[in-house]
Amino acid sequence: MGTEPSTTRAQAAPDDPVRRAVEGDVVAIREVLEAVAPRVHAVARRVLGSGDADVEDVTQEALIALVRALPSFRGEGTVGAFAARIAVRTAVASRSRKRRRMERREALQHEPRPESPSLSPTSRRLRLLRDLLEELPAGQGETLALRVVLGCSLAEIAESTEVPLNTVRSRLRLAKEAMRRRIEADPALARALEIATSENTP
């Protein structure tokens, strides 16, 4: 696995691949892509689910988006973190598109999506999060994924999404409220989450 290229422009050496990639050097762009590809792939799997057939396509889509976004990289943090945020945004958008396609298909066939009754509490939480990402408005879904999947701080989310900090707080609050409503509407899920929480309590 490649080592992630250096961190900031200010610290960059003259031959730093990130600096050269930002300036459009094709060889350096290839080096950066090879270095961050495993992380981008891991984020796509986390958001979509490891068995999702779209993981590879979303990974490639995110890497293409990274190339287009490189000129805007200001060197604040690592290029890997920059790529991961782009991967989250790409994966969330992909899930939303997929859900809309499935809803149109179900409307024509009048067949609901099959449930998975034997999921573990952890898998049910992940399923809940992924389903919620499909349903939320784009801004809320991206904010929730950045917070939960990448563990970004509110300030980091505000910077990466280019919105005020108060907007990030509002989006996260609305997303959590939507998740709470989903849990309350599903007693079995609520029980599973309660059991999982109690098992993790010291």
Backbone as numpy.savetxt, mean C-alpha at the origin, in Angstrom:
# Nx Ny Nz CAx CAy CAz Cx Cy Cz
19.97 -10.26 -3.18 19.12 -9.06 -3.18 20.00 -7.83 -3.18
19.68 -6.82 -4.00 20.48 -5.63 -4.07 20.38 -4.78 -2.83
21.41 -3.98 -2.62 21.40 -3.05 -1.50 20.73 -1.77 -1.94
19.88 -1.20 -1.07 19.15 0.01 -1.44 20.13 1.15 -1.65
19.98 1.91 -2.73 20.88 3.02 -3.00 20.85 4.06 -1.90
21.88 4.95 -1.92 22.05 5.89 -0.83 20.88 6.81 -0.61
20.91 7.52 0.52 19.70 8.09 1.09 19.31 9.45 0.56
20.18 10.41 0.61 19.77 11.77 0.30 20.67 12.40 -0.75
20.13 13.40 -1.43 20.93 14.11 -2.41 22.09 14.83 -1.73
21.81 15.39 -0.56 22.83 16.17 0.13 24.04 15.30 0.46
23.80 14.01 0.75 24.88 13.12 1.13 25.42 12.35 -0.08
24.82 12.54 -1.24 25.14 11.70 -2.38 26.53 11.98 -2.91
27.25 10.90 -3.24 28.53 11.02 -3.90 28.28 11.30 -5.38
29.32 11.79 -6.09 29.12 12.10 -7.50 28.61 10.92 -8.32
29.00 9.68 -7.91 28.57 8.52 -8.68 27.35 7.84 -8.06
26.66 8.53 -7.16 25.49 7.94 -6.50 24.42 7.61 -7.53
23.94 6.35 -7.55 22.96 5.97 -8.58 21.62 6.68 -8.44
21.23 7.01 -7.20 19.96 7.70 -7.01 20.01 9.09 -7.65
21.09 9.82 -7.37 21.22 11.16 -7.96 21.21 11.07 -9.48
21.97 10.10 -10.01 22.03 9.97 -11.47 20.68 9.52 -12.04
19.97 8.68 -11.29 18.65 8.24 -11.76 17.68 9.40 -11.79
17.72 10.23 -10.77 16.85 11.41 -10.72 17.12 12.32 -11.91
18.38 12.35 -12.33 18.76 13.19 -13.46 18.49 12.52 -14.81
18.01 11.26 -14.76 17.60 10.61 -16.00 18.58 9.62 -16.58
19.65 9.29 -15.86 20.62 8.32 -16.35 19.97 6.93 -16.43
19.95 6.34 -17.62 19.23 5.08 -17.84 19.85 3.94 -17.05
21.17 3.85 -17.03 21.84 2.78 -16.29 21.55 2.90 -14.80
21.59 4.12 -14.28 21.32 4.33 -12.85 19.87 4.00 -12.51
18.96 4.35 -13.41 17.54 4.01 -13.19 17.38 2.50 -13.07
18.08 1.76 -13.92 18.00 0.30 -13.86 18.55 -0.21 -12.52
19.64 0.39 -12.04 20.21 -0.01 -10.75 19.22 0.23 -9.62
18.58 1.39 -9.65 17.60 1.72 -8.61 16.43 0.75 -8.65
15.93 0.47 -9.83 14.79 -0.45 -9.96 15.14 -1.84 -9.43
16.34 -2.32 -9.75 16.75 -3.64 -9.26 16.86 -3.65 -7.74
17.30 -2.52 -7.17 17.47 -2.45 -5.72 16.15 -2.42 -4.98
15.17 -1.70 -5.52 13.90 -1.51 -4.78 12.83 -2.52 -5.17
13.04 -3.27 -6.25 12.00 -4.19 -6.73 11.52 -5.18 -5.66
12.42 -5.80 -4.87 11.92 -6.73 -3.84 11.00 -6.06 -2.83
11.33 -4.84 -2.45 10.48 -4.13 -1.48 9.14 -3.78 -2.10
9.15 -3.33 -3.33 7.90 -3.00 -4.02 7.02 -4.24 -4.14
7.64 -5.36 -4.48 6.89 -6.62 -4.60 6.28 -7.02 -3.25
7.06 -6.85 -2.17 6.57 -7.21 -0.84 5.37 -6.35 -0.44
5.43 -5.07 -0.75 4.31 -4.18 -0.44 3.07 -4.57 -1.24
3.26 -4.87 -2.51 2.12 -5.29 -3.35 1.47 -6.55 -2.79
2.29 -7.51 -2.36 1.75 -8.74 -1.77 1.00 -8.44 -0.48
1.52 -7.52 0.31 0.88 -7.20 1.59 -0.49 -6.57 1.38
-0.57 -5.66 0.42 -1.84 -4.96 0.18 -2.84 -5.86 -0.55
-2.37 -6.61 -1.54 -3.27 -7.41 -2.37 -3.54 -8.79 -1.80
-2.59 -9.33 -1.04 -2.67 -10.71 -0.59 -1.70 -11.56 -1.39
-1.01 -12.47 -0.71 0.07 -13.22 -1.36 -0.42 -14.08 -2.52
-1.67 -14.50 -2.49 -2.19 -15.34 -3.56 -2.86 -14.59 -4.68
-2.86 -13.27 -4.62 -3.55 -12.49 -5.63 -2.82 -12.57 -6.97
-3.58 -12.81 -8.02 -2.98 -12.98 -9.35 -2.40 -11.69 -9.90
-2.77 -10.54 -9.32 -2.33 -9.26 -9.85 -1.04 -8.74 -9.22
-0.45 -9.50 -8.29 0.73 -9.00 -7.57 1.85 -8.62 -8.53
2.16 -9.50 -9.47 3.27 -9.22 -10.39 2.97 -8.02 -11.27
1.74 -7.94 -11.78 1.37 -6.81 -12.63 1.43 -5.50 -11.86
0.94 -5.51 -10.62 0.97 -4.30 -9.81 2.40 -3.91 -9.48
3.26 -4.90 -9.24 4.68 -4.61 -9.00 5.28 -3.88 -10.19
5.03 -4.40 -11.39 5.57 -3.76 -12.59 4.98 -2.37 -12.79
3.68 -2.25 -12.53 3.03 -0.94 -12.67 3.63 0.07 -11.70
3.91 -0.38 -10.47 4.49 0.51 -9.47 5.91 0.92 -9.85
6.67 -0.01 -10.41 8.04 0.33 -10.82 8.03 1.33 -11.98
7.08 1.18 -12.89 6.94 2.16 -13.97 6.57 3.52 -13.40
5.65 3.52 -12.42 5.26 4.78 -11.78 6.45 5.40 -11.05
7.31 4.55 -10.48 8.50 5.07 -9.80 9.42 5.78 -10.77
9.64 5.19 -11.94 10.50 5.83 -12.94 9.95 7.20 -13.30
8.64 7.29 -13.47 8.02 8.57 -13.83 8.13 9.58 -12.69
8.14 9.06 -11.44 8.14 9.96 -10.28 9.55 10.34 -9.82
10.57 9.64 -10.32 11.93 9.90 -9.84 12.35 11.37 -9.93
12.00 12.09 -11.00 12.42 13.50 -11.04 11.88 14.34 -9.88
10.80 13.87 -9.24 10.24 14.62 -8.11 10.83 14.19 -6.78
11.71 13.18 -6.78 12.31 12.70 -5.53 13.30 13.74 -5.02
13.01 14.25 -3.82 13.83 15.34 -3.27 14.92 14.84 -2.34
15.04 13.53 -2.18 16.09 13.00 -1.33 15.77 13.01 0.14
14.49 13.18 0.49 14.10 13.17 1.90 13.71 11.74 2.26
14.58 11.03 2.95 14.38 9.62 3.21 14.98 8.79 2.10
14.80 7.49 2.17 15.41 6.61 1.19 14.54 6.48 -0.05
15.19 6.13 -1.14 14.43 5.90 -2.37 13.56 4.65 -2.21
13.97 3.73 -1.34 13.15 2.54 -1.08 11.83 2.90 -0.44
11.86 3.82 0.52 10.62 4.27 1.16 9.74 5.01 0.15
10.37 5.80 -0.70 9.66 6.52 -1.75 8.96 5.52 -2.67
9.68 4.46 -3.05 9.11 3.43 -3.92 7.99 2.68 -3.23
8.14 2.42 -1.93 7.11 1.68 -1.19 5.81 2.46 -1.14
5.90 3.77 -0.97 4.68 4.59 -0.94 3.99 4.57 -2.30
4.78 4.60 -3.36 4.20 4.50 -4.70 3.54 3.13 -4.88
4.16 2.09 -4.34 3.60 0.74 -4.45 2.27 0.64 -3.72
2.17 1.26 -2.54 0.91 1.28 -1.81 -0.18 1.94 -2.64
0.14 3.10 -3.17 -0.84 3.85 -3.97 -1.30 3.03 -5.19
-0.34 2.39 -5.84 -0.66 1.59 -7.03 -1.52 0.39 -6.67
-1.18 -0.29 -5.57 -1.92 -1.49 -5.17 -3.33 -1.14 -4.72
-3.48 -0.05 -3.98 -4.82 0.37 -3.54 -5.69 0.68 -4.75
-5.13 1.39 -5.72 -5.89 1.72 -6.94 -6.27 0.45 -7.69
-5.37 -0.53 -7.72 -5.65 -1.79 -8.41 -6.79 -2.54 -7.74
-6.80 -2.58 -6.40 -7.88 -3.26 -5.69 -9.22 -2.58 -5.96
-9.21 -1.26 -6.00 -10.46 -0.54 -6.26 -10.99 -0.85 -7.65
-10.10 -0.87 -8.64 -10.53 -1.20 -10.01 -11.06 -2.63 -10.07
-10.38 -3.55 -9.39 -10.80 -4.95 -9.40 -12.16 -5.12 -8.75
-12.39 -4.40 -7.66 -13.69 -4.51 -6.99 -14.81 -4.00 -7.89
-14.56 -2.88 -8.58 -15.59 -2.36 -9.48 -15.92 -3.36 -10.58
-14.89 -4.03 -11.11 -15.13 -5.04 -12.15 -15.96 -6.20 -11.60
-15.63 -6.64 -10.38 -16.35 -7.76 -9.77 -17.80 -7.38 -9.49
-18.01 -6.14 -9.03 -19.38 -5.71 -8.75 -20.21 -5.67 -10.02
-19.62 -5.22 -11.12 -20.35 -5.21 -12.39 -20.67 -6.64 -12.83
-19.70 -7.55 -12.65 -19.93 -8.94 -13.04 -21.01 -9.58 -12.18
-20.97 -9.30 -10.86 -21.97 -9.86 -9.96 -23.36 -9.31 -10.27
-23.42 -8.03 -10.65 -24.71 -7.44 -10.98 -25.33 -8.13 -12.19
-24.48 -8.55 -13.12 -24.98 -9.24 -14.31 -25.35 -10.69 -14.00
-24.58 -11.32 -13.12 -24.79 -12.74 -12.85 -25.64 -12.99 -11.60
-25.82 -11.94 -10.80 -26.57 -12.05 -9.55 -25.94 -13.09 -8.61
-24.62 -13.15 -8.62 -23.93 -14.11 -7.75 -22.97 -13.35 -6.84
-23.15 -13.47 -5.50 -22.23 -12.81 -4.58 -20.87 -13.48 -4.57
-19.86 -12.74 -4.12 -18.54 -13.33 -4.00 -18.52 -14.40 -2.92
-17.82 -15.52 -3.15 -17.77 -16.57 -2.13 -17.02 -16.11 -0.89
-17.46 -16.58 0.27 -16.80 -16.28 1.53 -15.79 -17.37 1.86
-14.87 -17.06 2.76 -13.88 -18.04 3.23 -14.12 -18.25 4.71
-14.94 -19.26 5.08 -15.38 -19.40 6.47 -14.29 -19.81 7.44
-13.20 -20.41 6.98 -12.22 -20.97 7.90 -10.99 -20.10 8.08
-11.08 -18.81 7.80 -9.93 -17.93 7.95 -9.56 -17.77 9.41
-8.26 -17.67 9.68 -7.79 -17.40 11.04 -8.08 -15.95 11.39
-8.05 -15.59 12.69 -8.28 -14.18 13.07 -7.34 -13.22 12.34
-6.05 -13.59 12.22 -5.11 -12.71 11.53 -5.50 -12.55 10.07
-5.86 -13.66 9.42 -6.26 -13.59 8.02 -7.54 -12.80 7.85
-8.45 -12.91 8.82 -9.70 -12.16 8.74 -9.43 -10.66 8.87
-8.49 -10.30 9.73 -8.15 -8.87 9.86 -7.57 -8.35 8.55
-6.67 -9.13 7.94 -6.09 -8.71 6.67 -7.16 -8.64 5.58
-8.07 -9.63 5.57 -9.16 -9.62 4.59 -10.03 -8.38 4.78
-10.32 -8.05 6.04 -11.10 -6.86 6.34 -10.40 -5.61 5.82
-9.10 -5.51 6.10 -8.35 -4.34 5.65 -8.37 -4.24 4.13
-8.14 -5.35 3.45 -8.09 -5.33 1.98 -9.45 -5.01 1.38
-10.50 -5.59 1.96 -11.84 -5.27 1.48 -12.15 -3.79 1.69
-11.73 -3.28 2.83 -12.00 -1.88 3.15 -11.26 -0.96 2.18
-10.04 -1.33 1.82 -9.27 -0.52 0.88 -9.99 -0.40 -0.46
-10.73 -1.45 -0.82 -11.48 -1.42 -2.08 -12.65 -0.45 -2.01
-13.23 -0.31 -0.81 -14.47 0.44 -0.66 -14.24 1.92 -0.34
-13.14 2.22 0.32 -12.91 3.59 0.77 -12.61 4.52 -0.41
-12.91 5.81 -0.26 -12.43 6.79 -1.23 -10.91 6.70 -1.33
-10.37 7.06 -2.48 -8.95 6.85 -2.75 -8.05 7.44 -1.67
-8.33 8.67 -1.24 -7.48 9.31 -0.25 -7.47 8.57 1.07
-8.64 8.12 1.52 -8.73 7.38 2.78 -8.04 6.03 2.67
-8.24 5.34 1.55 -7.62 4.04 1.37 -6.11 4.13 1.36
-5.58 5.11 0.66 -4.13 5.29 0.60 -3.58 5.63 1.97
-4.27 6.51 2.70 -3.81 6.90 4.04 -3.80 5.70 4.98
-4.87 4.91 4.95 -4.95 3.74 5.82 -3.86 2.73 5.48
-3.62 2.50 4.21 -2.59 1.54 3.80 -1.19 2.02 4.19
-0.92 3.29 3.99 0.39 3.83 4.38 0.61 3.69 5.88
-0.45 3.91 6.64 -0.35 3.83 8.10 -0.21 2.38 8.57
-1.04 1.49 8.04 -1.10 0.11 8.54 -0.05 -0.78 7.88
0.10 -0.67 6.57 1.01 -1.56 5.85 2.46 -1.12 6.01
2.73 0.17 5.85 4.10 0.66 5.92 4.47 1.22 7.28
3.47 1.49 8.13 3.76 2.06 9.45 4.25 3.49 9.38
3.83 4.23 8.36 4.26 5.62 8.22 3.66 6.49 9.32
4.41 7.50 9.73 3.87 8.49 10.66 2.89 9.39 9.92
2.08 10.13 10.68 1.12 11.04 10.04 1.86 12.09 9.22
2.99 12.57 9.75 3.76 13.57 9.02 4.30 13.01 7.71
4.77 11.75 7.73 5.28 11.12 6.51 4.16 10.93 5.49
2.97 10.57 5.97 1.84 10.41 5.05 1.48 11.75 4.43
1.46 12.80 5.25 1.14 14.13 4.73 2.13 14.55 3.65
3.41 14.24 3.88 4.43 14.62 2.91 4.29 13.82 1.62
4.09 12.50 1.75 4.06 11.66 0.55 2.79 11.85 -0.27
1.68 12.21 0.40 0.43 12.41 -0.33 0.19 13.88 -0.66
1.07 14.74 -0.15 1.02 16.18 -0.44 -0.31 16.80 -0.02
-0.75 16.46 1.20 -1.95 17.08 1.77 -1.60 17.55 3.18
-2.38 18.50 3.74 -2.11 18.98 5.09 -2.25 17.87 6.13
-1.53 18.04 7.24 -1.55 17.04 8.31 -2.97 16.82 8.84
-3.74 17.88 8.96 -5.12 17.74 9.45 -5.97 16.91 8.49
-5.69 17.01 7.20 -6.41 16.18 6.23 -6.07 14.71 6.42
-4.80 14.42 6.70 -4.38 13.04 6.97 -5.11 12.51 8.19
-5.17 13.32 9.25 -5.86 12.89 10.47 -7.34 12.61 10.18
-7.96 13.48 9.41 -9.37 13.31 9.08 -9.59 12.04 8.25
-8.75 11.81 7.25 -8.89 10.62 6.41 -8.71 9.35 7.23
-7.73 9.36 8.13 -7.48 8.17 8.95 -8.64 7.92 9.90
-9.19 8.98 10.46 -10.33 8.83 11.37 -11.53 8.25 10.62
-11.81 8.77 9.44 -12.94 8.27 8.65 -12.73 6.80 8.25
-11.49 6.45 7.90 -11.20 5.06 7.52 -11.39 4.13 8.71
-10.95 4.55 9.89 -11.12 3.72 11.09 -12.60 3.58 11.45
-13.35 4.65 11.27 -14.79 4.57 11.54 -15.46 3.58 10.59
-15.04 3.59 9.33 -15.59 2.64 8.36 -15.24 1.21 8.75
-14.02 1.00 9.22 -13.62 -0.33 9.66 -14.43 -0.75 10.88
-14.67 0.18 11.79 -15.44 -0.14 12.99 -16.87 -0.54 12.62
-17.45 0.20 11.67 -18.82 -0.15 11.23 -18.85 -1.53 10.60
-17.82 -1.86 9.82 -17.77 -3.17 9.18 -17.69 -4.27 10.24
-16.88 -4.06 11.27 -16.74 -5.05 12.34 -18.06 -5.22 13.09
-18.70 -4.09 13.41 -19.96 -4.16 14.16 -21.06 -4.85 13.37
-20.97 -4.77 12.05 -21.99 -5.40 11.20 -21.75 -6.89 11.01
-20.59 -7.38 11.47 -20.24 -8.79 11.30 -19.87 -9.37 12.66
-20.83 -9.93 13.41 -20.56 -10.45 14.75 -19.45 -11.49 14.78
-19.39 -12.35 13.76 -18.35 -13.38 13.73 -16.97 -12.75 13.62
-16.86 -11.72 12.79 -15.59 -11.03 12.64 -15.23 -10.32 13.93
-16.21 -9.68 14.56 -15.96 -8.99 15.83 -15.43 -9.96 16.87
-16.01 -11.16 16.94 -15.55 -12.15 17.91 -14.13 -12.60 17.59
-13.85 -12.81 16.31 -12.51 -13.25 15.92 -11.46 -12.21 16.28
-11.79 -10.95 16.02 -10.85 -9.88 16.34 -10.68 -9.75 17.84
-11.75 -9.94 18.59 -11.68 -9.85 20.05 -10.79 -10.95 20.60
-10.94 -12.17 20.06 -10.10 -13.29 20.49 -8.64 -13.02 20.17
-8.39 -12.53 18.94 -7.01 -12.26 18.54 -6.39 -11.20 19.43
-7.18 -10.17 19.78 -6.66 -9.10 20.63 -6.32 -9.63 22.02
-7.21 -10.46 22.58 -6.97 -10.99 23.92 -5.76 -11.91 23.94
-5.54 -12.66 22.84 -4.39 -13.54 22.76 -3.09 -12.76 22.73
-3.13 -11.54 22.18 -1.92 -10.73 22.07 -1.71 -9.84 23.28
-2.63 -9.86 24.25 -2.51 -9.01 25.42 -1.55 -9.65 26.42
-0.54 -8.92 26.93 0.42 -9.51 27.87 -0.28 -9.98 29.13
